[in-house]
């Protein structure tokens, strides 16, 4: 019987350990094996990637426990579950089982919100109000609060587990977090928000994600949008945005690339939205759709 070589065996240097860990992770199908190997080492050493790479050129020994972390990642346990943190824009978020791990592509959705808020502030709005429907870890709401401190930021999350993670992440940022359903939350604040943003679940019922990290570790309630096409919750998020926004308010929602045309048509068909616009992410994929609430359609 053969056994895999331990990349952190006694006496192995940090550089050799990271190189061998990279090979193990690549063989396991991890999408970014070198980066993950380095991040796991830095999780133990806490020196930052720049310093870590410099240390890899010398004879610094591999840190204790490195082999165990590499083995967990090779089993396709999400890197963020192992380290307990996810990096998103300028934030370091606490994450773990029960909460959706924020993705880099969502950072472009946050930028759309921030650009709109800055425009409102330039136009004279002192404390524009924004709400994040289905906040998950709090990545969107927290980033908005951090980068636009003038804004009054609210967030809604239904899942008990995700709400607990969001509370931990958002408490220092003064975000007003409630536990509720994006379909009917904050009715007492109807017609008062300048911006509504949402990254709702949108995967169709029969579409099983290919990545084990997603399929086995992201909570199903954060993935599947309801119905055969996954559009129940995105449609509900748009309906909630229409009741929550002031006339002329801005709505932006993340979605899958293949859903862009459907969502744009859905928003246009209601007759309540103007300036319906599809936005691409840094990979050129149609990642989000925005719209402005028409004055005639406001309640």
C-alpha positions as CSV (number, residue, x, y, z in Angstrom):
1,X,0.0,0.0,0.0
2,X,1.3,3.4,-0.9
3,X,0.8,6.6,1.1
4,X,0.9,10.2,-0.1
5,X,4.1,12.1,0.8
6,X,3.6,14.5,3.7
7,X,4.4,18.0,2.6
8,X,5.2,19.1,6.1
9,X,7.3,16.1,7.3
10,X,9.9,16.8,9.9
11,X,12.8,18.8,8.5
12,X,11.1,19.9,5.3
13,X,11.7,23.6,4.5
14,X,8.8,26.0,4.0
15,X,9.5,26.3,0.3
16,X,9.6,22.6,-0.3
17,X,6.5,22.1,1.8
18,X,4.5,24.6,-0.2
19,X,5.7,23.2,-3.5
20,X,4.7,19.7,-2.5
21,X,1.4,20.9,-1.1
22,X,0.8,22.6,-4.4
23,X,1.3,19.3,-6.2
24,X,-1.1,17.5,-3.8
25,X,-3.8,20.1,-4.2
26,X,-3.4,20.2,-8.0
27,X,-3.8,16.4,-8.0
28,X,-7.0,16.7,-6.0
29,X,-8.5,19.2,-8.5
30,X,-8.2,22.3,-6.4
31,X,-8.6,25.2,-8.8
32,X,-5.8,27.4,-7.4
33,X,-3.4,25.0,-5.8
34,X,-0.4,27.3,-5.4
35,X,-2.3,30.2,-3.9
36,X,-4.2,27.9,-1.5
37,X,-1.0,26.2,-0.4
38,X,0.5,29.6,0.4
39,X,-2.6,30.8,2.1
40,X,-2.7,27.8,4.3
41,X,0.9,28.3,5.3
42,X,0.3,32.0,6.0
43,X,-2.8,31.0,8.1
44,X,-0.4,29.3,10.5
45,X,2.5,31.8,10.3
46,X,0.5,35.1,10.0
47,X,3.3,36.9,8.2
48,X,1.5,38.0,5.0
49,X,2.0,36.6,1.5
50,X,4.9,38.9,0.6
51,X,6.9,37.9,3.6
52,X,5.9,34.3,3.3
53,X,7.3,34.1,-0.3
54,X,10.5,35.7,0.9
55,X,10.8,33.1,3.7
56,X,10.2,30.3,1.1
57,X,13.5,31.2,-0.5
58,X,15.5,30.3,2.7
59,X,15.6,27.4,5.1
60,X,12.6,28.3,7.3
61,X,11.0,25.1,8.4
62,X,7.4,24.2,7.5
63,X,5.0,25.2,10.3
64,X,3.6,22.6,12.6
65,X,0.1,21.4,11.5
66,X,0.6,22.4,7.8
67,X,0.2,18.8,6.6
68,X,-3.2,18.5,8.3
69,X,-4.5,21.7,6.7
70,X,-3.3,20.7,3.3
71,X,-5.0,17.3,3.7
72,X,-8.3,19.0,4.5
73,X,-8.1,21.2,1.5
74,X,-7.2,18.2,-0.7
75,X,-10.6,16.7,0.4
76,X,-12.1,19.9,-1.1
77,X,-13.1,21.4,2.2
78,X,-13.4,25.2,1.3
79,X,-10.3,27.1,2.1
80,X,-12.4,29.7,4.0
81,X,-13.8,27.0,6.3
82,X,-10.3,25.9,7.2
83,X,-9.0,29.4,7.9
84,X,-12.3,30.7,9.2
85,X,-12.0,33.9,7.1
86,X,-13.0,35.2,3.7
87,X,-11.4,38.2,2.1
88,X,-13.9,40.5,0.3
89,X,-12.9,43.9,-1.0
90,X,-11.4,45.6,2.1
91,X,-13.0,43.3,4.6
92,X,-11.9,40.1,6.4
93,X,-15.1,38.3,7.1
94,X,-15.7,35.4,9.6
95,X,-17.2,32.4,7.7
96,X,-17.8,28.8,8.3
97,X,-20.4,26.0,7.9
98,X,-23.9,27.4,7.4
99,X,-23.1,30.5,5.4
100,X,-22.4,31.1,1.7
101,X,-18.8,32.0,1.1
102,X,-18.7,35.4,-0.7
103,X,-17.3,35.3,-4.3
104,X,-14.9,37.7,-5.9
105,X,-17.4,38.4,-8.7
106,X,-19.8,39.9,-6.2
107,X,-17.3,42.7,-5.6
108,X,-18.3,44.3,-8.9
109,X,-21.9,44.4,-7.7
110,X,-20.8,46.2,-4.6
111,X,-19.0,48.8,-6.8
112,X,-22.3,49.5,-8.6
113,X,-23.9,50.3,-5.2
114,X,-21.0,52.4,-4.1
115,X,-21.0,54.4,-7.3
116,X,-24.7,55.1,-7.0
117,X,-24.4,56.2,-3.3
118,X,-21.5,58.5,-4.1
119,X,-23.6,60.1,-6.9
120,X,-26.5,60.6,-4.4
121,X,-24.1,62.2,-1.9
122,X,-22.7,64.5,-4.5
123,X,-26.3,65.5,-5.4
124,X,-26.9,66.5,-1.7
125,X,-28.1,63.3,0.0
126,X,-26.7,63.4,3.5
127,X,-27.4,59.8,4.6
128,X,-28.7,57.7,1.7
129,X,-30.4,54.5,2.8
130,X,-29.5,51.1,1.3
131,X,-30.6,47.6,2.1
132,X,-29.0,44.3,1.2
133,X,-31.7,41.6,0.8
134,X,-30.3,38.1,1.7
135,X,-27.0,39.4,3.1
136,X,-25.5,36.0,4.0
137,X,-22.1,36.6,5.6
138,X,-22.8,40.4,5.3
139,X,-20.2,40.9,2.5
140,X,-22.2,43.4,0.5
141,X,-23.8,45.3,3.4
142,X,-20.5,45.4,5.3
143,X,-18.5,46.6,2.3
144,X,-21.0,49.4,1.6
145,X,-21.0,50.5,5.2
146,X,-17.2,50.4,5.3
147,X,-16.6,52.3,2.1
148,X,-19.5,54.7,2.3
149,X,-19.7,55.7,6.0
150,X,-22.3,58.4,5.2
151,X,-24.8,55.7,4.2
152,X,-27.4,54.2,6.5
153,X,-27.1,50.5,5.7
154,X,-29.7,47.8,6.5
155,X,-29.4,44.0,5.9
156,X,-31.9,41.1,5.9
157,X,-31.1,37.5,6.3
158,X,-33.5,34.5,6.8
159,X,-31.1,31.7,7.7
160,X,-30.5,31.3,11.4
161,X,-26.9,30.2,10.8
162,X,-26.1,32.9,8.2
163,X,-27.7,35.5,10.4
164,X,-25.3,34.6,13.2
165,X,-22.3,35.0,10.9
166,X,-23.6,38.2,9.5
167,X,-24.2,39.6,13.0
168,X,-20.6,38.9,13.9
169,X,-19.3,40.6,10.8
170,X,-21.7,43.6,10.7
171,X,-21.8,44.6,14.3
172,X,-18.6,46.6,14.2
173,X,-19.8,48.4,11.0
174,X,-23.1,49.7,12.4
175,X,-25.2,47.9,9.9
176,X,-28.9,47.4,10.9
177,X,-29.3,43.7,10.6
178,X,-32.6,41.9,10.9
179,X,-33.6,38.3,10.6
180,X,-36.3,38.1,8.1
181,X,-37.5,36.9,4.6
182,X,-36.5,39.0,1.7
183,X,-40.0,38.5,0.3
184,X,-41.7,40.6,3.0
185,X,-39.1,42.1,5.3
186,X,-39.0,45.7,6.4
187,X,-42.6,46.5,5.3
188,X,-42.6,49.4,7.9
189,X,-39.9,51.0,5.8
190,X,-41.6,50.7,2.4
191,X,-40.8,53.6,0.1
192,X,-37.8,54.9,2.1
193,X,-34.7,53.3,0.6
194,X,-32.5,54.9,-2.0
195,X,-30.8,51.7,-3.0
196,X,-31.7,48.0,-2.8
197,X,-29.1,45.4,-3.6
198,X,-29.5,41.6,-3.5
199,X,-27.5,38.5,-4.4
200,X,-30.3,36.1,-3.9
201,X,-30.2,32.3,-4.4
202,X,-30.7,31.7,-8.1
203,X,-29.5,28.2,-9.0
204,X,-32.2,26.0,-10.7
205,X,-33.5,23.1,-8.7
206,X,-31.9,20.4,-10.9
207,X,-28.6,22.2,-11.5
208,X,-26.1,20.6,-9.1
209,X,-22.9,22.7,-8.9
210,X,-19.8,21.1,-10.3
211,X,-17.4,22.2,-7.5
212,X,-17.4,20.0,-4.4
213,X,-16.7,23.1,-2.3
214,X,-20.1,24.5,-3.4
215,X,-22.1,21.4,-3.8
216,X,-21.1,19.9,-0.4
217,X,-20.4,22.9,1.8
218,X,-22.4,25.9,0.8
219,X,-25.8,25.8,2.4
220,X,-28.6,24.7,-0.1
221,X,-30.8,27.6,1.0
222,X,-28.2,30.0,-0.2
223,X,-27.9,28.3,-3.6
224,X,-31.3,27.3,-5.0
225,X,-33.6,30.1,-6.1
226,X,-36.8,28.1,-6.0
227,X,-38.7,26.6,-9.0
228,X,-37.3,24.7,-11.9
229,X,-35.6,27.8,-13.3
230,X,-34.3,29.1,-9.9
231,X,-36.2,32.4,-10.5
232,X,-38.6,32.5,-7.5
233,X,-36.4,34.3,-5.1
234,X,-34.8,36.7,-7.7
235,X,-38.4,37.6,-8.8
236,X,-39.3,38.1,-5.1
237,X,-36.3,40.3,-4.5
238,X,-37.2,42.5,-7.4
239,X,-40.8,42.8,-6.1
240,X,-39.5,43.7,-2.6
241,X,-37.1,46.3,-4.1
242,X,-40.1,47.9,-5.9
243,X,-42.0,48.4,-2.6
244,X,-38.9,49.4,-0.6
245,X,-37.4,52.1,-2.9
246,X,-38.3,55.7,-3.2
247,X,-39.4,56.8,-6.7
248,X,-36.2,57.0,-8.7
249,X,-34.5,54.5,-6.4
250,X,-31.8,52.1,-7.6
251,X,-32.0,48.3,-7.6
252,X,-29.2,46.0,-8.5
253,X,-29.2,42.2,-8.3
254,X,-26.6,39.6,-9.0
255,X,-27.5,36.5,-11.1
256,X,-26.0,33.8,-13.2
257,X,-24.7,34.8,-16.7
258,X,-27.4,32.7,-18.4
259,X,-30.2,34.5,-16.5
260,X,-29.3,38.1,-17.6
261,X,-31.7,38.3,-20.5
262,X,-34.6,36.8,-18.5
263,X,-34.1,39.1,-15.6
264,X,-33.9,42.2,-17.8
265,X,-37.1,41.2,-19.6
266,X,-38.8,40.4,-16.3
267,X,-38.0,43.9,-14.9
268,X,-39.0,45.6,-18.1
269,X,-42.3,43.6,-18.3
270,X,-43.5,44.8,-15.0
271,X,-43.7,48.4,-16.2
272,X,-42.3,49.6,-12.9
273,X,-38.7,50.0,-13.9
274,X,-36.7,52.2,-16.2
275,X,-33.0,52.2,-17.2
276,X,-32.8,48.4,-17.0
277,X,-29.1,47.7,-17.5
278,X,-27.0,44.5,-17.6
279,X,-23.5,44.7,-16.1
280,X,-20.5,42.4,-16.7
281,X,-18.0,41.4,-14.0
282,X,-14.2,41.4,-14.3
283,X,-14.4,38.1,-16.3
284,X,-16.7,39.7,-18.9
285,X,-19.7,37.7,-17.7
286,X,-23.1,39.2,-17.4
287,X,-23.2,39.2,-13.6
288,X,-25.8,41.7,-12.5
289,X,-28.8,43.8,-13.6
290,X,-29.8,47.2,-12.4
291,X,-32.9,49.3,-12.8
292,X,-34.4,52.5,-11.5
293,X,-37.9,52.6,-10.0
294,X,-40.2,54.6,-12.2
295,X,-42.1,57.4,-10.5
296,X,-45.4,56.3,-12.0
297,X,-44.8,52.8,-10.6
298,X,-44.1,53.8,-7.0
299,X,-46.5,52.8,-4.4
